[in-house]
Amino acid sequence: MTINEIQDEIIEEFSIFDNRNDSYNYIIELGKNLPSYPEQFRTDDKLIKGCQSKVWVHPYMQDGKVLLYGDSDSTLVKGLVSLVVRVLSNQKAEDIVKADLYFIDKIGLRQMLSMNRSNGLASLVKQVKLYALAYQTQEV
């Protein structure tokens, strides 16, 4: 699936929720389904700067696509990480770099999150795009 197809799928999933609590609970459930984060990548160089909670992301290339492992010490943030990983993992580096993550606004994440959490989400997206840019540069 393309980045936009995945975003549209997420928007559809969130469209059934009538209130913020239901959305929060769903995000937390998504975090519980995030694949285990390998312990060897739980290092300071994998921590996302600018997040209130601890958030780790480990990118790697496989078959020309960027794959991502992610985790957090916060259940809500782990759910946010799972959404970003779902949208951007297993995509070409160039597609990640140019992606417009419109699902964040369409499902109302900015309104749901505190300023600190919203800034942390932006830091996470920025770091994943920087990883992708580094891989894209290596391919040229």
Buried (B, 14 or more C-beta within 10 A) or exposed (E): EEBBEBBBBBBEBBEEBEEEEEBBBBBBEBBEEBEEBEEEBBEEEBBBEBBBBEBBBBBEBEEEBBBBBBBBEBBBBBBBBBBBBBBBBBBBBBBBBEBEBEBBEBBEBEEBBEEEBBBBBBBBBEBBBEBBBEBBEEEE
